[in-house]
Amino acid sequence: MQRTEQKTVDGVTDILCDICGTSVVPSALRAHQDNLDEFIDYGVLQASFGYGSAQDGTSVHVDLCEPCFMQLNEHVAVLKSAHEKSKGHP
């Protein structure tokens, strides 16, 4: 025999880009999903700094929509290119 009882459980109902504030979840999916805990189709920038780091104890988690992720990725490419040039790499 199974005993049941009604429980209240929190679930993810939307995921917003931490840069522009738009939802990273397609509207059709958001309308038909009760819980987005398993949704993984978006960009994430995450870092945790530990002992010995100038940022010791700092954790960063940024959720990104596709356009903001691509802008960030372009910026990283520019930084990488500048760094390589400063080190004498072509």
C-alpha positions in Angstrom: 0.0 0.0 0.0 1.2 3.5 -0.9 0.6 6.4 1.4 0.4 9.7 -0.2 0.3 13.3 1.0 0.4 16.6 -0.7 3.8 18.4 -0.6 4.8 21.8 -1.7 8.0 21.7 -3.7 9.9 24.7 -5.1 11.0 24.4 -8.7 12.6 26.6 -11.3 10.0 28.4 -13.4 12.3 30.6 -15.4 16.0 31.5 -15.8 17.0 35.1 -16.6 20.2 36.3 -18.2 22.2 38.1 -15.5 23.3 40.7 -18.1 20.2 41.8 -20.0 17.5 40.2 -17.9 15.7 38.3 -20.7 14.6 34.7 -20.2 17.0 32.1 -21.5 14.1 29.6 -21.8 12.1 29.6 -25.1 8.6 30.8 -24.4 7.0 27.7 -25.8 8.9 25.5 -23.4 8.3 27.9 -20.5 4.5 27.7 -21.1 4.5 23.9 -21.0 7.0 23.0 -18.3 6.1 23.1 -14.6 9.8 22.8 -13.5 12.9 23.8 -15.4 15.4 22.3 -13.0 16.8 20.1 -15.8 17.0 22.9 -18.4 20.6 23.3 -19.5 20.5 25.1 -22.9 22.0 28.4 -21.9 25.5 29.9 -21.2 27.0 29.9 -17.7 30.1 31.7 -16.5 31.2 30.2 -13.2 34.3 30.5 -11.0 35.3 29.7 -7.5 38.6 31.0 -6.1 40.3 29.2 -3.3 43.2 29.5 -0.8 46.1 31.6 -2.0 44.1 33.5 -4.6 43.7 37.2 -4.4 39.9 36.4 -4.7 40.0 33.7 -2.0 36.5 32.6 -1.0 34.8 34.4 -3.9 32.4 32.5 -6.1 30.8 33.9 -9.2 27.9 32.4 -11.2 26.4 34.2 -14.2 23.6 32.9 -16.3 23.7 34.1 -19.9 21.3 34.2 -22.9 22.8 33.2 -26.2 23.3 36.8 -27.5 25.0 37.9 -24.3 27.1 34.8 -24.3 28.2 35.4 -27.8 29.1 39.1 -27.0 31.1 37.8 -24.0 32.8 35.2 -26.2 33.8 37.9 -28.7 35.3 40.0 -25.9 37.3 37.0 -24.7 38.7 36.6 -28.2 39.8 40.2 -28.2 41.4 39.9 -24.8 43.2 36.7 -25.9 44.5 38.4 -29.1 45.7 41.4 -27.1 47.4 39.1 -24.7 49.1 37.1 -27.4 50.3 40.3 -29.1 51.8 41.6 -25.8 53.7 38.3 -25.5 55.1 38.6 -29.0 52.9 35.9 -30.6 51.5 36.6 -34.1 
